[in-house]
Amino acid sequence: MKLVVMHYLRSLRERDELDAILPDLLAESGFEVITRPRRGTRQAGVDVAAVGPNPDQNGTRSLFLFTIKSGDLTREHWDTGQQAVRPSLNEILDDYIPHRIPPHFADLPVVICVCMGGEMREDVRAQWSGFCQKNKKANLHFAEWNGDRLSDLILTGVLRAELIESENRGLFQKALAMLDQPDVAYQHFRHLLNAIFVDAKNEAERTRQLRKAYLCLWILFVWARDANNLEAAYRASELVLLRSWPYCDSTRLNKGVQQERADHFDQVLKLHLIIAHLLLVEKIGPFADKHYALSMAVNSRNAVDINIALFEMLGRLSLHGLWLEAIGAGEDESFAQTMSEEADKVLNIAIEMLNANPALTIPVRDDFTIELALFMRLASVRDRISNVADYIRSMSEHLCNGLKIRRHYPTWKTDYRYVLVHPREDSDTYFKEHTRAGILYIFVLFWLVMIGDQERAGDLRSILLDRTPHMTHQVWIPDELTDEVLWGGDRNHGLAVLGFPLKDSLDAVLNLLNRVMKEHPLDERISAVRNHWTPIFLMACRHYRMPVPPHIWQGQKCSALDGTVSDQIAPDLERL
């Protein structure tokens, strides 16, 4: 296990990686972390500052000032380069120690510690030793924390025996070993998280569980990056975020741990965004505008496999853009502008993918409405509906044709065995079975009205009434139980809204949607939405395959076209 951890540490980069995990390692080992890494501000050579026992001085309580270096510390990284070690050490001596130590820590012994994921090479050790001897004082010491020492810190701190022993240790190692089989690796990692997130006796124990999950994700990510296969890491990062949220939601916590948990969630989210950027923007983005390139990249010639993979990419891209949009809100103007530009960049990739891969106009599964809802939400909040209106029109036409000829229409079933051979036949029995319920058609009708295409909306409505009068159109909304159980993957919650009045008019359909949204406000049911973290709720919907509520379809409620209808038609609700 130590070799696994050492490989991970050696592969970490300094910026946003090694410095991201060091505070948690220190906190878990009994240190009080007083400063964390910051960007955009002068840190006077100190990446992390913490107070704790000095193992080299009989456990004397000391102030540790860490300067961090990724990988091995070599001669070229000692004195030259943007992140050179010696200039940072001089800054600590000349600036931080005389001017920046908090007054209540001023009397503590100071330990200047060079921290690295690898090891200190022999060609620089003489210079390091000379620097330490020259600057050492009675109350000032120097230390070297290399990958070997950090590994011991991890294994004796965050990854204690209860995690790495027995079957839990095996789950972690299997997840790492099976990265070339992402589905298998993800399942092992999911079981590992189930073993980590057991009932906690107190908040301190819960914090340790959160740190374990975070560190395990980091190790998985680094190994996946080295293997050039980020699929399992991406899915695992979603899962860690979702499992962490209930324990980081400030509305559920006492004030004593709110800030600590908020900082933790920010770190997990940052790691997820790093993985998402590498996979979606850097790896997929360059090929999005190449005709059929992403379709050809799917490791299958089967049209169903291609369809599933493309909609998966569309959902991930849309969610990534929504995260960037969300984290930019309420921040300073410069950061908000940067996030806005990045969100637009992601949306452009998604639009390019749509234009270059026509298969995205014909969803093979009804539940791909989830991905479509995320995409339209992103287009709406970015004020880009005009850029995607043709996509909705094209999908409407394909849906109409599919129902007419009983080919290329979506099925509500999600089991791969059924989807792979759908439609197996064109008999009435088969057709009615696979069109007896759906969420896609109401969504498309809604958006046809929103883009002002009444003609196509009317055509689709007519086809539905003529060819599928048996279909139960529905939407899903959360209930009072959802916020408690959704994050762990429980799907037995929420309300299904049935009985959409297609026979009456399109106005009646939209007014019923408005009434449902008004009577069941999303922010009253979901704490993440109430706290302006809507993307974590949307991530849960996509990850666990729960329909996206109509409140999300657009950034604002759709306008009722006929106010009298909404008072006449009551929603038919069915508890799941």
LONU-43541 format. One record per residue (C-alpha): residue number from 1; residue in three letters; z, x, y. Coordinates in steps of 0.05 Angstrom, whole numbers, plus 32768, in hexadecimal, padded with zeros to 4 digits. Layout:
N
NUM:ALA:Z:X:Y
...
This chain:
576
1:MET:8000:8000:8000
2:LYS:800F:8039:802F
3:LEU:7FC8:8053:8027
4:VAL:7FAD:800F:803A
5:VAL:7FD7:800F:807A
6:MET:7FC6:8057:808B
7:HIS:7F7B:8048:8085
8:TYR:7F85:800E:80B3
9:LEU:7FAA:8037:80E7
10:ARG:7F78:806F:80E6
11:SER:7F40:803E:80F3
12:LEU:7F62:801D:812F
13:ARG:7F48:802B:8175
14:GLU:7F77:8037:81AF
15:ARG:7F61:8001:81DF
16:ASP:7F77:7FBC:81C9
17:GLU:7F84:7FD2:8182
18:LEU:7FBA:8005:8173
19:ASP:7FDD:7FF5:81B4
20:ALA:7FDA:7FAB:81A2
21:ILE:8003:7FB2:8163
22:LEU:8034:7FE8:8177
23:PRO:8061:7FB9:81A0
24:ASP:8069:7F8B:8164
25:LEU:8079:7FC5:8136
26:LEU:80AD:7FDD:8167
27:ALA:80CC:7F99:8170
28:GLU:80D0:7F8E:8125
29:SER:80F3:7FD1:811D
30:GLY:812A:7FC0:814E
31:PHE:810C:7FDA:818F
32:GLU:810D:7FB4:81D1
33:VAL:80C6:7FB6:81EC
34:ILE:80C9:7FB8:8238
35:THR:807F:7FC3:8249
36:ARG:8040:7FB3:8224
37:PRO:7FF9:7FCE:822F
38:ARG:7FD7:7FB3:826D
39:ARG:7F90:7FB7:8286
40:GLY:7F7B:7FC0:82CE
41:THR:7FBF:7FDD:82E5
42:ARG:7FD6:8025:82E9
43:GLN:8008:8033:82B1
44:ALA:8019:807C:82C3
45:GLY:8008:8094:827D
46:VAL:8034:8062:8257
47:ASP:8012:8031:8229
48:VAL:8052:8013:820C
49:ALA:809B:801C:8220
50:ALA:80D5:8008:81F3
51:VAL:811F:8014:81EA
52:GLY:813B:8022:81A5
53:PRO:815C:8054:8175
54:ASN:813F:809A:8173
55:PRO:813B:80AE:8129
56:ASP:8134:80F7:813D
57:GLN:8175:80F6:8165
58:ASN:81A5:80D3:8134
59:GLY:818F:808E:814B
60:THR:81A2:809A:8194
61:ARG:818C:805F:81C0
62:SER:8151:807A:81E7
63:LEU:8117:8065:8214
64:PHE:80D5:8071:81F0
65:LEU:8096:807A:821A
66:PHE:8058:8075:81EE
67:THR:8014:8090:81FE
68:ILE:7FE2:8079:81CA
69:LYS:7FA6:809B:81AB
70:SER:7F78:807D:8177
71:GLY:7F66:80A3:8137
72:ASP:7F75:80ED:8133
73:LEU:7F8D:8115:816F
74:THR:7F5C:814F:8175
75:ARG:7F53:8188:81A6
76:GLU:7F1D:8163:81CC
77:HIS:7F4B:8127:81D7
78:TRP:7F85:8152:81F0
79:ASP:7F6D:8168:8234
80:THR:7F2A:8147:8243
81:GLY:7F0D:8101:8243
82:GLN:7F21:80BF:8262
83:GLN:7F59:80B5:8230
84:ALA:7F71:80FD:822A
85:VAL:7FB9:8105:8214
86:ARG:7FD2:813E:8240
87:PRO:7FC1:811D:8283
88:SER:7FE6:80DF:826B
89:LEU:8023:8109:8259
90:ASN:8021:8129:829D
91:GLU:801F:80E4:82BE
92:ILE:805C:80CF:8297
93:LEU:8082:810D:82AE
94:ASP:806A:810B:82F7
95:ASP:8069:80C0:8304
96:TYR:8086:8092:82CF
97:ILE:80C8:80B6:82C2
98:PRO:80DA:80C3:830C
99:HIS:80C2:8080:8328
100:ARG:80B7:804A:82F4
101:ILE:80F1:8049:82C3
102:PRO:811A:8008:82CD
103:PRO:815E:8018:82EB
104:HIS:8185:7FFC:82B0
105:PHE:8162:802D:8282
106:ALA:8167:8069:82B0
107:ASP:81A1:808A:828C
108:LEU:8181:8087:8247
109:PRO:8162:80C4:8225
110:VAL:8116:80C2:822C
111:VAL:80E6:80CE:81F2
112:ILE:809E:80DA:8204
113:CYS:8078:80C7:81C5
114:VAL:802F:80D4:81B5
115:CYS:801A:809D:8185
116:MET:7FDA:80A1:815B
117:GLY:7FBD:807B:8121
118:GLY:7FA6:80BB:80FE
119:GLU:7FC6:8100:8103
120:MET:7FCC:813A:8132
121:ARG:7F99:816F:8121
122:GLU:7FAF:81B7:8119
123:ASP:7F81:81CE:8150
124:VAL:7FAA:81A8:8184
125:ARG:7FF0:81AE:8166
126:ALA:7FFE:81F1:8188
127:GLN:7FEE:81D3:81CC
128:TRP:8019:8197:81BE
129:SER:8054:81C2:81A8
130:GLY:804C:81EE:81E6
131:PHE:804B:81B1:8214
132:CYS:808A:8195:81F3
133:GLN:80B0:81D8:81F9
134:LYS:809C:81E1:8242
135:ASN:80B2:819B:8258
136:LYS:80EC:818C:822A
137:LYS:812F:817F:824D
138:ALA:8174:816A:8239
139:ASN:8165:8120:8240
140:LEU:811B:8124:8233
141:HIS:80FC:812A:81EE
142:PHE:80B6:8127:81D0
143:ALA:80A0:8106:818F
144:GLU:8061:80FE:8165
145:TRP:8055:80BC:8142
146:ASN:8018:80C3:8115
147:GLY:7FF8:8094:80E3
148:ASP:8028:80A8:80AC
149:ARG:8065:8098:80D6
150:LEU:8047:8056:80EF
151:SER:8037:8043:80A7
152:ASP:8080:804C:8095
153:LEU:8093:8023:80D2
154:ILE:8065:7FEB:80BB
155:LEU:807A:7FEB:8073
156:THR:80C4:7FED:8082
157:GLY:80C0:7FBE:80BD
158:VAL:808B:7F88:80C3
159:LEU:8072:7F8D:807C
160:ARG:80B4:7F8D:8057
161:ALA:80BB:7F88:800C
162:GLU:80BA:7F3C:800B
163:LEU:8071:7F3F:8022
164:ILE:8055:7F7A:7FFD
165:GLU:8077:7F72:7FBA
166:SER:805E:7F4C:7F7E
167:GLU:8029:7F17:7F86
168:ASN:8029:7F19:7FD2
169:ARG:8016:7F62:7FD2
170:GLY:7FDF:7F52:7FA1
171:LEU:7FC4:7F1B:7FCD
172:PHE:7FBE:7F4A:8008
173:GLN:7F9C:7F81:7FE1
174:LYS:7F6C:7F4F:7FC0
175:ALA:7F58:7F35:8005
176:LEU:7F48:7F7C:801B
177:ALA:7F23:7F8C:7FDB
178:MET:7EF8:7F4D:7FDC
179:LEU:7EDE:7F53:8024
180:ASP:7E97:7F54:8009
181:GLN:7EA6:7F0F:7FED
182:PRO:7EC0:7EEC:802B
183:ASP:7ED1:7EAA:800A
184:VAL:7EFC:7ECD:7FD6
185:ALA:7F1D:7EFB:800A
186:TYR:7F2C:7EBF:8036
187:GLN:7F4D:7E99:7FFE
188:HIS:7F7A:7ED4:7FED
189:PHE:7F8D:7EDC:8036
190:ARG:7F9C:7E92:803C
191:HIS:7FCB:7E96:8001
192:LEU:7FEB:7ED2:8021
193:LEU:7FF8:7EAB:8061
194:ASN:8017:7E73:8038
195:ALA:8046:7EA7:801B
196:ILE:8057:7EC2:8060
197:PHE:8062:7E7F:8084
198:VAL:809A:7E64:8059
199:ASP:80D4:7E3E:8078
200:ALA:80F8:7E6C:80A9
201:LYS:8144:7E6D:80AF
202:ASN:8141:7E7B:80FA
203:GLU:8112:7E8E:8132
204:ALA:811A:7ED8:8126
205:GLU:8101:7ED1:80DF
206:ARG:80C6:7EA6:80F7
207:THR:80B4:7EDD:8129
208:ARG:80B2:7F0F:80F0
209:GLN:8084:7EE1:80C9
210:LEU:8055:7EDC:8104
211:ARG:8054:7F28:810B
212:LYS:8045:7F30:80C1
213:ALA:800A:7F01:80C5
214:TYR:7FF0:7F24:8104
215:LEU:7FF4:7F69:80E5
216:CYS:7FD4:7F53:80A4
217:LEU:7F9B:7F36:80CC
218:TRP:7F93:7F77:80F2
219:ILE:7F8F:7F9E:80B1
220:LEU:7F5D:7F6D:8094
221:PHE:7F32:7F71:80D2
222:VAL:7F30:7FBD:80D4
223:TRP:7F1D:7FC1:808B
224:ALA:7EE8:7F8B:8096
225:ARG:7ECC:7FB0:80D2
226:ASP:7EC6:7FF0:80A9
227:ALA:7EA3:7FC8:8072
228:ASN:7E74:7FA9:80A7
229:ASN:7E85:7F63:808E
230:LEU:7EAF:7F3B:80C0
231:GLU:7EA7:7EF7:809F
232:ALA:7EEB:7EF6:807C
233:ALA:7F0D:7F14:80B8
234:TYR:7EF1:7EDE:80E6
235:ARG:7F09:7EA5:80B9
236:ALA:7F4C:7EC7:80AF
237:SER:7F56:7ECF:80FA
238:GLU:7F4A:7E84:8104
239:LEU:7F7E:7E76:80CE
240:VAL:7FB2:7EA4:80EC
241:LEU:7FA8:7E83:8130
242:LEU:7FB0:7E3E:8113
243:ARG:7FEC:7E4F:80E9
244:SER:800D:7E72:8124
245:TRP:8003:7E3B:8158
246:PRO:803C:7E0C:8144
247:TYR:806D:7E46:814A
248:CYS:8050:7E5C:818D
249:ASP:8049:7E18:81AE
250:SER:807B:7E1A:81E8
251:THR:8089:7DCF:81E2
252:ARG:80A9:7DDB:819E
253:LEU:80D2:7E19:81B1
254:ASN:8113:7E28:81D5
255:LYS:810D:7E51:8214
256:GLY:8128:7E8F:81F3
257:VAL:80EA:7E9C:81C9
258:GLN:80B3:7E7A:81F2
259:GLN:809A:7EB9:8215
260:GLU:809E:7EE3:81D6
261:ARG:8075:7EB0:81B0
262:ALA:8043:7EA7:81E8
263:ASP:8038:7EF3:81E9
264:HIS:802E:7EF2:819E
265:PHE:7FFC:7EB9:81A0
266:ASP:7FD5:7EDE:81D7
267:GLN:7FD1:7F1B:81AA
268:VAL:7FB8:7EF3:816E
269:LEU:7F85:7ECF:819A
270:LYS:7F6E:7F11:81B7
271:LEU:7F62:7F2C:8171
272:HIS:7F3C:7EED:815D
273:LEU:7F0F:7EF4:819B
274:ILE:7F02:7F3D:818A
275:ILE:7EEB:7F2A:8144
276:ALA:7EC2:7EEE:815E
277:HIS:7EA0:7F1A:8192
278:LEU:7E8D:7F4F:8160
279:LEU:7E72:7F1C:812E
280:LEU:7E52:7EE8:815B
281:VAL:7E3D:7F0D:819A
282:GLU:7E2F:7F54:8182
283:LYS:7E17:7F46:813B
284:ILE:7DF5:7F02:8140
285:GLY:7DE4:7EFF:818A
286:PRO:7DAA:7F31:818A
287:PHE:7D84:7F08:8156
288:ALA:7D92:7EC2:8170
289:ASP:7D51:7EBC:8197
290:LYS:7D25:7ED9:815F
291:HIS:7CFF:7EA1:813D
292:TYR:7D1E:7E93:80F8
293:ALA:7D43:7ED6:80FA
294:LEU:7D87:7EB8:80ED
295:SER:7D6B:7E88:80B9
296:MET:7D4C:7EC3:8094
297:ALA:7D8E:7EEA:809A
298:VAL:7DB2:7EB6:806F
299:ASN:7DBA:7ED3:802A
300:SER:7D94:7E9A:800A
301:ARG:7D4F:7E7A:800B
302:ASN:7D6C:7E35:8000
303:ALA:7D64:7E07:803C
304:VAL:7DA9:7DE9:8032
305:ASP:7DCB:7E2D:8034
306:ILE:7DA5:7E3F:8073
307:ASN:7DB9:7DFC:8093
308:ILE:7E02:7E06:8083
309:ALA:7E03:7E4E:809C
310:LEU:7DE0:7E3C:80DD
311:PHE:7E0F:7E03:80EE
312:GLU:7E4A:7E30:80DE
313:MET:7E2F:7E63:8110
314:LEU:7E24:7E2C:8144
315:GLY:7E6C:7E14:813D
316:ARG:7E88:7E5A:8142
317:LEU:7E5F:7E6B:817F
318:SER:7E72:7E2A:81A2
319:LEU:7EBC:7E34:8193
320:HIS:7EB9:7E7C:81AC
321:GLY:7E9A:7E64:81ED
322:LEU:7ED0:7E2F:81F5
323:TRP:7F06:7E63:81EB
324:LEU:7EE8:7E8F:8221
325:GLU:7EE3:7E54:824F
326:ALA:7F2C:7E41:8242
327:ILE:7F4B:7E86:824B
328:GLY:7F27:7E8F:828E
329:ALA:7F45:7E50:82AB
330:GLY:7F7F:7E5B:82DA
331:GLU:7F76:7EA7:82DC
332:ASP:7F62:7ED2:8317
333:GLU:7F1C:7EC8:8333
334:SER:7F00:7F09:8317
335:PHE:7F18:7EFD:82D0
336:ALA:7F04:7EB3:82D2
337:GLN:7EBE:7EC8:82E8
338:THR:7EB8:7EFA:82B0
339:MET:7ECE:7EC6:827C
340:SER:7E9D:7E93:829A
341:GLU:7E64:7EC4:8293
342:GLU:7E78:7ED5:824C
343:ALA:7E7C:7E8A:823A
344:ASP:7E35:7E80:8256
345:LYS:7E1D:7EBC:822E
346:VAL:7E38:7E9D:81EE
347:LEU:7E19:7E59:81FF
348:ASN:7DD6:7E7C:820B
349:ILE:7DDA:7E9B:81C6
350:ALA:7DE7:7E56:81A8
351:ILE:7DAD:7E37:81CD
352:GLU:7D7F:7E70:81B9
353:MET:7D94:7E66:8171
354:LEU:7D83:7E1C:8175
355:ASN:7D3F:7E2A:8192
356:ALA:7D2E:7E5F:815E
357:ASN:7D48:7E3A:8121
358:PRO:7D2D:7DF2:811B
359:ALA:7D59:7DE6:80DE
360:LEU:7D92:7DD8:810E
361:THR:7D72:7D96:8122
362:ILE:7D7C:7D7A:80DB
363:PRO:7DC5:7D7E:80C5
364:VAL:7DCC:7D77:807A
365:ARG:7E14:7D60:8080
366:ASP:7E32:7D29:80AB
367:ASP:7E6F:7D53:80BB
368:PHE:7E45:7D85:80E1
369:THR:7E54:7D56:8119
370:ILE:7E90:7D83:8123
371:GLU:7E64:7DBE:8135
372:LEU:7E37:7D92:8160
373:ALA:7E73:7D77:8186
374:LEU:7E8C:7DBE:8195
375:PHE:7E46:7DD2:81AD
376:MET:7E3E:7D96:81DA
377:ARG:7E84:7D9F:81F5
378:LEU:7E73:7DE7:8208
379:ALA:7E31:7DD2:8228
380:SER:7E56:7D9C:824E
381:VAL:7E8E:7DC7:826A
382:ARG:7E5A:7DFC:827D
383:ASP:7E30:7DC6:82A0
384:ARG:7DF4:7DD6:8274
385:ILE:7DE4:7D92:8255
386:SER:7D9D:7D94:8271
387:ASN:7D91:7DD2:8247
388:VAL:7DA4:7DB0:8205
389:ALA:7D8B:7D69:8210
390:ASP:7D4B:7D76:81E9
391:TYR:7D75:7D8C:81AE
392:ILE:7D97:7D48:81AB
393:ARG:7D54:7D25:81B2
394:SER:7D35:7D4D:817A
395:MET:7D71:7D40:814C
396:SER:7D6C:7CF5:815A
397:GLU:7D23:7CF4:8146
398:HIS:7D31:7D1A:8105
399:LEU:7D6B:7CEB:80F5
400:CYS:7D3F:7CAE:80FF
401:ASN:7D07:7CCB:80D4
402:GLY:7D37:7CE0:809E
403:LEU:7D54:7C9A:8097
404:LYS:7D0E:7C7C:8096
405:ILE:7CF3:7CA7:805E
406:ARG:7D37:7CB4:803D
407:ARG:7D2D:7CFF:8042
408:HIS:7D52:7D34:806B
409:TYR:7D8A:7D06:8080
410:PRO:7DD3:7D1E:8080
411:THR:7E05:7D0D:804A
412:TRP:7E4E:7CFF:8057
413:LYS:7E60:7D27:801A
414:THR:7E74:7D70:8024
415:ASP:7E79:7D89:7FDD
416:TYR:7E44:7DC0:7FD7
417:ARG:7E2D:7DA6:7F93
418:TYR:7E18:7D64:7FB2
419:VAL:7DFC:7D80:7FF3
420:LEU:7DD1:7DB3:7FCE
421:VAL:7DA7:7D7D:7FAB
422:HIS:7DA9:7D48:7FE3
423:PRO:7D83:7D1A:7FE4
424:ARG:7D7E:7D1B:7F98
425:GLU:7D57:7CD9:7F97
426:ASP:7D3F:7CA2:7FC5
427:SER:7D5C:7C66:7FA0
428:ASP:7D82:7C30:7FC6
429:THR:7DC2:7C40:7FA1
430:TYR:7DC0:7C8A:7FB2
431:PHE:7DAB:7C7E:7FFA
432:LYS:7DE3:7C4B:8006
433:GLU:7E17:7C79:7FE7
434:HIS:7E05:7CB4:8013
435:THR:7DFF:7C8B:8053
436:ARG:7E3B:7C5D:804A
437:ALA:7E63:7C81:8080
438:GLY:7E57:7CB3:80B7
439:ILE:7E6D:7CD2:80F9
440:LEU:7E2C:7CF3:810E
441:TYR:7E03:7CB7:8124
442:ILE:7E36:7C9C:8156
443:PHE:7E3B:7CE3:8173
444:VAL:7DEF:7CE8:817C
445:LEU:7DEB:7CA2:819A
446:PHE:7E21:7CB5:81CB
447:TRP:7DFC:7CF3:81E2
448:LEU:7DB9:7CD0:81E6
449:VAL:7DD9:7CA0:8218
450:MET:7DFB:7CDA:823C
451:ILE:7DB9:7CFE:8248
452:GLY:7D99:7CBD:825E
453:ASP:7D69:7CB4:8224
454:GLN:7D72:7C6A:8219
455:GLU:7D30:7C64:81F4
456:ARG:7D44:7C94:81BC
457:ALA:7D8A:7C77:81BA
458:GLY:7D6C:7C32:81B0
459:ASP:7D3D:7C4C:817A
460:LEU:7D76:7C6D:8154
461:ARG:7DA1:7C2E:815A
462:SER:7D68:7C04:813F
463:ILE:7D5C:7C32:8104
464:LEU:7DA6:7C31:80F3
465:LEU:7DA9:7BE5:80F5
466:ASP:7D69:7BDF:80CC
467:ARG:7D71:7C15:8098
468:THR:7DBC:7C1F:8092
469:PRO:7DDF:7BDD:80A2
470:HIS:7E13:7BF0:806D
471:MET:7E28:7C30:8091
472:THR:7E6F:7C34:80AC
473:HIS:7E6C:7C5B:80ED
474:GLN:7EAD:7C7B:8101
475:VAL:7ED2:7CAD:812B
476:TRP:7F14:7CD0:811F
477:ILE:7F4F:7CD5:814E
478:PRO:7F92:7CF8:8145
479:ASP:7FD1:7CCF:8138
480:GLU:801B:7CDF:8143
481:LEU:801D:7D0A:8104
482:THR:7FE0:7D36:8113
483:ASP:8002:7D68:8141
484:GLU:8036:7D77:810C
485:VAL:800A:7D82:80CF
486:LEU:7FC4:7D94:80E8
487:TRP:7FD1:7DDF:80F2
488:GLY:7FE1:7DEB:80A9
489:GLY:7FA2:7DC8:8090
490:ASP:7FBE:7D83:807D
491:ARG:7F86:7D50:8083
492:ASN:7FAE:7D11:8074
493:HIS:7FBA:7CFA:80BB
494:GLY:7F96:7CD9:80F5
495:LEU:7F73:7C97:80FF
496:ALA:7F2B:7C84:80EE
497:VAL:7F0B:7C57:8122
498:LEU:7EDB:7C27:80FF
499:GLY:7EB2:7BEA:8110
500:PHE:7E84:7C04:8146
501:PRO:7E5C:7BC9:8162
502:LEU:7E16:7BE4:815A
503:LYS:7DFC:7B9C:8152
504:ASP:7E15:7B8B:8197
505:SER:7DFA:7BC3:81C3
506:LEU:7DFF:7C0C:81D3
507:ASP:7E2B:7BF9:820D
508:ALA:7E5C:7BD9:81DD
509:VAL:7E5E:7C1A:81B4
510:LEU:7E6E:7C45:81F1
511:ASN:7EA1:7C14:820B
512:LEU:7EC5:7C15:81C8
513:LEU:7EC6:7C61:81CA
514:ASN:7EE4:7C5D:8210
515:ARG:7F19:7C2C:81FA
516:VAL:7F2D:7C58:81BF
517:MET:7F34:7C95:81ED
518:LYS:7F5C:7C6E:8220
519:GLU:7F8C:7C4F:81ED
520:HIS:7F94:7C90:81C5
521:PRO:7F97:7CCA:81F8
522:LEU:7F8C:7D0C:81D7
523:ASP:7FBE:7D32:8202
524:GLU:7FF5:7D03:81EC
525:ARG:7FE6:7D12:81A3
526:ILE:7FD6:7D5D:81A3
527:SER:8004:7D8E:81C6
528:ALA:7FCE:7DC4:81C9
529:VAL:7FA2:7D96:81F2
530:ARG:7FDC:7D83:821F
531:ASN:7FEA:7DCD:822B
532:HIS:7FA1:7DDC:823B
533:TRP:7F94:7E00:81F9
534:THR:7F60:7DCF:81E1
535:PRO:7F38:7E05:81BB
536:ILE:7F70:7E0F:8188
537:PHE:7F6C:7DC5:8178
538:LEU:7F20:7DC9:8172
539:MET:7F27:7E06:8146
540:ALA:7F55:7DDE:8118
541:CYS:7F22:7DA6:8115
542:ARG:7EEA:7DD5:8102
543:HIS:7F12:7E01:80D2
544:TYR:7F31:7DC7:80AC
545:ARG:7EF4:7D9A:80B3
546:MET:7F14:7D62:80DB
547:PRO:7EE5:7D3B:8109
548:VAL:7EE7:7D4B:8153
549:PRO:7F03:7D0F:8179
550:PRO:7ED5:7CEE:81AC
551:HIS:7F03:7D05:81E5
552:ILE:7EE6:7D4B:81DA
553:TRP:7E9C:7D39:81D6
554:GLN:7E96:7D41:8221
555:GLY:7EC4:7D5F:8255
556:GLN:7ED1:7D1B:8271
557:LYS:7ED3:7CD4:8255
558:CYS:7E90:7CB2:824F
559:SER:7E88:7C7A:8282
560:ALA:7E8B:7C33:8267
561:LEU:7E48:7C12:8272
562:ASP:7E63:7BCC:826D
563:GLY:7EAC:7BC4:827E
564:THR:7EB1:7B7F:8261
565:VAL:7E9F:7B94:821B
566:SER:7ED9:7BC5:8213
567:ASP:7F0A:7B8C:821D
568:GLN:7EE8:7B61:81EA
569:ILE:7EE3:7B92:81B0
570:ALA:7F20:7BAF:8192
571:PRO:7F1B:7BF0:8169
572:ASP:7F24:7BEA:811E
573:LEU:7F55:7C21:810C
574:GLU:7F63:7C3B:80C6
575:ARG:7F9A:7C6D:80B9
576:LEU:7F85:7CA8:808E
